[in-house]
Every structure is written in C-alpha cells, then in structure tokens.
Amino acid sequence: MTFLELVKSRYSVRSYNPDKEVEQEKLDYILECARLAPSAVNLQPWNFYVIRDPGVREKINSCYKREWILDAPLVVVITALHDKSWKRSYDGKDHADIDVAIAAEHICLAAAEQGIGSCWVCNFQADTCAEVLGLPENEEAVVMIPLGYERDHTVKEKNRRTAEEVIRIV
Ligand SMILES: Cc1cc2nc3c(=O)[nH]c(=O)nc-3n(C[C@H](O)[C@H](O)[C@H](O)COP(=O)(O)O)c2cc1C
C-alpha cells in the first residue's frame, strides 16, 4: 500500500464491533508508531493512556456521551504535558497540541494499516477525563481515540476542499 492509499483508506469509524478485541500485537504496533512521532525539539510532551478496563471505560465514556463509542473495545487518550513542551521563545506559543496531533494521526494511520478503525474525538469533557485519569495540573487530555474493528465496513468518499482551493503557489 502506498502512503496515499493508506491516507485514503483511513476514515472516522463510528460503528464498532464490541465482540472483536484489538489484538495485543496490533495495539503494540500502533502505539509504537505513536511513540516514534516527531515533536518540537524532540521533547515528546505526551502520554498515551490505553483504557480497556470496563469500569474506567464507563467513566471515560461519560466524558463523551455517544452510543457508538461504547462498542469500541478500547480507547486511547493522549495527554499533553504542558510543563515539558516547547514554547517558541519570541511569542511563547506552546507546541504541545501540535505534537499530540501528530502522534494522534500516527495512531489513526497505523490503525488503518492494520485494518483497525479509529476516530479522532476532541469534543469531550476534558476536565472530567482529567479527573478520571488523575492527571496533574500541567497534563491535559487533548484527544480520545476509540480503536476497534468496524461493525460494517463502509467505503466513504473523501469530502475535501479541492487542491485548487487549498494550494497557493506564491
Ligand atoms: C482535531 C479533530 C477533532 C475531532 N473531533 C471529533 C469529535 O469530537 N467527534 C467526532 O465524531 N469526530 C471528530 N473528528 C473527526 C472529524 O469529524 C473527521 O475527521 C472529518 O469529518 C473528516 O472525516 P474522515 O475522518 O472520515 O476523513 C475530529 C477530527 C479532528 C482532526
């Protein structure tokens, strides 16, 4: 599979098969792809919380009340370590979210390559999630990624702005 084919094959999965676990080797592979992601000044200001335990899952799911997420066999929460991330010196811009986003997309693309569905979720109650995970003050839950096999495979058209619209040659 070329990289373009992989990119085209990844899409947001919102229907998971609750009876099919993600194999440990596949999860390890996906997490290794996240661990190796680049980050500003290589500071790696992140942690990856792998949540499989049903009790913790229930609490995490209460941060994002959608029926479909309950069926995913596991959720990865990526946190940003704001006391570790690179701040640009001239304006103080914190690059933690950018670093986390790269790692998150490594997870989603690696999962797609392994035949595992995923979905970025940022529209969740981050403060409740931080409480559930017992995060310290400088650690922020940025994105939740459910992982699992899709219930019914769907081929989705990519709905994107055209190249002419988004590429500016200056
Ligand atoms: C930063 C970010 C946040 C997102 N948050 C959510 C979310 O909270 N819930 C959700 O269902 N999808 C979420 N998505 C998924 C987008 O809706 C989806 O990627 C977009 O519609 C393109 O569709 P595709 O992923 O199937 O190509 C998010 C995606 C990104 C990149």
The ligand as a Tripos MOL2 file, in Angstrom:
@<TRIPOS>MOLECULE
LIG
   31    33     1     0     0
SMALL
NO_CHARGES

@<TRIPOS>ATOM
      1 C1         -8.9790   17.7300   15.7800 C.3       1 LIG1
      2 C2        -10.1480   16.8320   15.4340 C.ar      1 LIG1
      3 C3        -11.2000   16.7110   16.3130 C.ar      1 LIG1
      4 C4        -12.2690   15.8580   16.0200 C.ar      1 LIG1
      5 N1        -13.2390   15.6590   16.9650 N.ar      1 LIG1
      6 C5        -14.2520   14.7970   16.6930 C.ar      1 LIG1
      7 C6        -15.2400   14.5250   17.6770 C.ar      1 LIG1
      8 O1        -15.2160   15.0370   18.7800 O.2       1 LIG1
      9 N2        -16.2360   13.6420   17.3610 N.ar      1 LIG1
     10 C7        -16.2900   13.0070   16.1420 C.ar      1 LIG1
     11 O2        -17.2140   12.2040   15.9190 O.2       1 LIG1
     12 N3        -15.3620   13.2570   15.1780 N.ar      1 LIG1
     13 C8        -14.3500   14.1230   15.4230 C.ar      1 LIG1
     14 N4        -13.3690   14.3450   14.4850 N.ar      1 LIG1
     15 C9        -13.4430   13.6470   13.1830 C.3       1 LIG1
     16 C10       -13.7740   14.5810   12.0180 C.3       1 LIG1
     17 O3        -15.1400   14.8930   12.0550 O.3       1 LIG1
     18 C11       -13.3820   13.8810   10.7010 C.3       1 LIG1
     19 O4        -12.0030   13.5980   10.7170 O.3       1 LIG1
     20 C12       -13.7060   14.7270    9.4690 C.3       1 LIG1
     21 O5        -15.1060   14.9040    9.3630 O.3       1 LIG1
     22 C13       -13.1910   14.0690    8.1820 C.3       1 LIG1
     23 O6        -13.7520   12.7740    8.0150 O.3       1 LIG1
     24 P1        -12.8490   11.4700    7.9310 P.3       1 LIG1
     25 O7        -12.0320   11.3790    9.2140 O.co2     1 LIG1
     26 O8        -13.8350   10.3300    7.8370 O.co2     1 LIG1
     27 O9        -11.9550   11.5700    6.7310 O.co2     1 LIG1
     28 C14       -12.3000   15.1750   14.7700 C.ar      1 LIG1
     29 C15       -11.2270   15.3070   13.8890 C.ar      1 LIG1
     30 C16       -10.1600   16.1090   14.2240 C.ar      1 LIG1
     31 C17        -8.9740   16.1660   13.2640 C.3       1 LIG1
@<TRIPOS>BOND
     1     1     2 1
     2     2     3 ar
     3     2    30 ar
     4     3     4 ar
     5     4     5 ar
     6     4    28 ar
     7     5     6 ar
     8     6     7 ar
     9     6    13 1
    10     7     8 2
    11     7     9 ar
    12     9    10 ar
    13    10    11 2
    14    10    12 ar
    15    12    13 ar
    16    13    14 ar
    17    14    15 1
    18    14    28 ar
    19    15    16 1
    20    16    17 1
    21    16    18 1
    22    18    19 1
    23    18    20 1
    24    20    21 1
    25    20    22 1
    26    22    23 1
    27    23    24 1
    28    24    25 2
    29    24    26 1
    30    24    27 1
    31    28    29 ar
    32    29    30 ar
    33    30    31 1
@<TRIPOS>SUBSTRUCTURE
     1 LIG1         1 GROUP 0 **** ****
